[in-house]
Amino acid sequence: LELELGYTDMKEGGAKGEIIPLMANYRFVAPVAESGWSYYVGAGLGAARVSVDGRSTGGPVRLRDEAFAVQALAGA
C-alpha cells in the first residue's frame, strides 16, 4: 500500500496554475523465478485540487476545482 502526494506549480503568460494530487495505491510485486527480475501491477484512487489564476479580455479569471482520480500501473 502506498500514499502518493504531488505538487505542480506553473506560471506562463501572466497566468498561474497549481495542481495538488493525493493518491492511495496498492501495488502487487511478484519475482520471476531466480532471474533477479520482478513484475508489478497496481491501481489507485484519489483526488486532485486544481487552481488557475490569470487575466482575460474581460478581466481577472480565478478557477478552482476538485476532481476524483483513478490510476493504473504496471511494469517490470
C-alpha positions as CSV (number, residue, x, y, z in Angstrom):
1,L,0.0,0.0,0.0
2,E,1.4,3.4,-1.0
3,L,0.4,7.0,-0.4
4,E,1.4,9.5,-3.1
5,L,1.3,13.3,-2.8
6,G,2.2,15.5,-5.6
7,Y,2.6,19.3,-6.3
8,T,2.8,21.1,-9.6
9,D,3.2,24.9,-9.8
10,M,3.3,26.6,-13.2
11,K,3.4,30.2,-14.5
12,E,3.1,31.3,-18.1
13,G,1.9,34.4,-19.9
14,G,0.6,36.1,-16.8
15,A,-1.3,33.0,-15.6
16,K,-0.6,30.8,-12.6
17,G,-1.7,27.3,-12.1
18,E,-1.4,24.8,-9.2
19,I,-2.3,21.1,-9.1
20,I,-2.2,19.0,-5.8
21,P,-3.0,15.3,-6.3
22,L,-3.3,12.8,-3.4
23,M,-3.5,9.1,-4.3
24,A,-3.7,5.9,-2.4
25,N,-2.2,3.0,-4.4
26,Y,-2.0,-0.8,-4.0
27,R,0.9,-2.5,-5.7
28,F,1.4,-6.3,-6.2
29,V,5.0,-7.3,-6.8
30,A,6.0,-10.8,-8.0
31,P,9.5,-12.1,-8.6
32,V,10.3,-14.1,-11.8
33,A,11.9,-17.4,-10.7
34,E,15.7,-16.9,-10.0
35,S,16.1,-14.2,-12.7
36,G,16.6,-11.2,-10.5
37,W,13.6,-9.6,-12.2
38,S,10.1,-9.0,-10.9
39,Y,6.9,-7.5,-12.3
40,Y,4.3,-5.4,-10.6
41,V,0.7,-4.3,-11.2
42,G,-1.4,-1.9,-9.2
43,A,-4.2,0.6,-9.0
44,G,-5.0,3.7,-7.1
45,L,-7.8,6.1,-6.1
46,G,-7.5,9.7,-5.0
47,A,-8.4,13.3,-5.5
48,A,-6.8,16.4,-7.1
49,R,-7.2,20.0,-6.3
50,V,-6.7,22.4,-9.3
51,S,-6.5,26.2,-9.2
52,V,-5.8,28.7,-12.0
53,D,-5.4,32.5,-11.7
54,G,-5.0,34.7,-14.8
55,R,-6.4,37.5,-16.9
56,S,-8.6,37.6,-19.9
57,T,-10.1,40.4,-22.1
58,G,-13.0,40.5,-19.6
59,G,-10.8,41.0,-16.5
60,P,-9.3,38.6,-13.9
61,V,-10.0,34.9,-14.0
62,R,-10.0,32.6,-11.0
63,L,-10.9,28.9,-11.3
64,R,-10.9,26.4,-8.5
65,D,-12.0,22.7,-8.8
66,E,-11.6,19.3,-7.1
67,A,-11.6,16.1,-9.2
68,F,-11.7,12.4,-8.5
69,A,-8.7,10.5,-9.9
70,V,-8.0,6.9,-10.8
71,Q,-4.7,5.4,-11.9
72,A,-3.3,2.0,-13.0
73,L,0.3,1.0,-13.0
74,A,2.3,-1.9,-14.4
75,G,6.0,-2.6,-15.0
76,A,9.0,-4.9,-14.7
